[in-house]
Amino acid sequence: MNAQDILSGPVVGAVKPKSVTMMVQLKQPDSLTIQLSPHHDFQIQTESRSHGFTAIFLSELQPYTRYEYTLTTGTESAKGNFRTFPTEGQRGTYTFVTGSCQETENMKVFDVMPKHDPMFMMHTGDYAYPDVRIGRDYAGDYDKVALSYTQKYNEKQMDEMLRHVPIDYVFDDHDHINNGSGRYCSNDYDFERKGFARTKNYMFADTFPYEWHANVVRGYAEFFPHYALPDTSEAIHHSFKMGNAEFFVLDRSSARRDPMEVVFERNKRGKYRFRPKPEHHLFGKKQMDWLKEGLKNSTADWKFIVSGVPLNRNIRKLIKAGVRMQNFSTKGFGGFHMASGYANYWAAYPHEMNDFYDFLEKENIQNIIVISGDTHHNVMDDGKNAGLPELNASGLSVEHTKLARYMQLIGRASFQFNYKKGIWNQGGNGLGNRNYKNGFGKIQIESNDYVELSIVDEDNEVVSSFRVIHSSKR
């Protein structure tokens, strides 16, 4: 393959039992042919997109079948393989992998993931950090939005994996606009130190044109091989099914209208209190109504909620602890820095969260597992703290994954919380071990018996693992 002819891809996504979508970017428009093995009659349809991207729709495929493919552009070819999903409702042993946050040169995880023969990868955001690599205002230029996908598909080692492992993806804040971004603004925090342990805290939001958000949503729809999007005017949330599992993928960046600071209240002395109001939300009514309806009507044995940020409800302990320590600062870290950082997560919006848990209890919906990202470490909880079993895999390629260690030390020193017992009780990087390597999440579905959630490091060593037993087997 000549990289001058094929600029990026091919990448496989939107996998179903009888169809897949492929995305390839070409330097020049050219004829495309696809050869599949095993060979049989199948349908192929292509759609030219802007910036050289072409979407290829393959249909009339056989369920749960591995296909070898050769994509030919006329002068060059690319080879790979994919596996179609099993028939809806079919029980079996299925594995997929997940992770988020890739910003360094260390891409060893993408050599390890394929060894587990996953059905697909669920990427939960901060995928190549376009706001850093291209520029903080990249979303204002649609050419740069297209460039961000070229970069995503050409990540070293990952580009090879993507020819053999299909991908689904939901953007997080750095993919959307930049750090802490919502629909209309990005959030940030700073503090001023005045003597030992005396700090003046500042929260501020940088607004940006709505067109930036529109460009990013348009880019996702045009350049990524995605599943059907119910309402791009609101967000890029979507759902899909794989065998006896159903996935509900949430977009936390598009629906939040207000700056993060609305969850706090500042008194006349300049001190903040944690005072989230009922009208403020992270995901928004449209998206939550869609999620509730989907869960209520789902017949799948297992239901996965996928989010770019943790849904762990006990993270509110970290927010409150940061507020109590807001006048403390040392070595560039302030107590309120912790509070404002964790306020980007669902625990800062308890009214929306509590409404959802009330719904689950009322409808008696069980066997839900959460997959999340953003935090730059890999941790898990069985639901005792988080509310639902949750795997937070957020260290694909980051500088360090020592957050759990730091938070455990802060919690003990301040007598405010226990990070392992009270937040993430099933382990992870630095929780009961000294493994701070980059890693990913592995999820193995065993029929309607159990789901095994694991954190695997870049050297293919299991950091921690536990099983969620199906309600019918308890």
Buried (B, 14 or more C-beta within 10 A) or exposed (E): EEEEBBBBBBBBBBBBBBBBBBBBBBEEEBEBEBEBEEEEEBEBEBEEBEBBBBBBBBEEBEBBBEBBBEBBBEEBBBBBBBBBBBEBEBBEEBBBBBBBBBBEEBBBBBBBBBEBEBBBBBBBBBBBBBBBEBEBBBBBBBEBBBBBBBBBBBBEBBBBBBBBBBBBBBBBBBBBBBBBBBBBBBBBBEBEEEEEEEBBBBBEBBEBEEEBBBBBBBBBEBBBBBBEBBEBEBBBBBBBBBBBBBBBBBBBBBBBBBBBBBBBEEEEEEBBEBEBEEEBBBBBEBBBEBBBEBBEEBEBBBBBBBBBBBBBBBBBBBBBBBBBBBBBBEEEEBBBBBBBBBBBBBBBBBEBBEBBEEBBEEEEBEBBBBBBBBBBBBBBBBBEBBBBBBBBBBBBBBEBBBBBBBBBEBBEEBEBBBBBEBBBBBBBBBBEEEBBBBBBBBBBBBBBBBBBBBBBBBEBEEBBBBBBEBEEEE
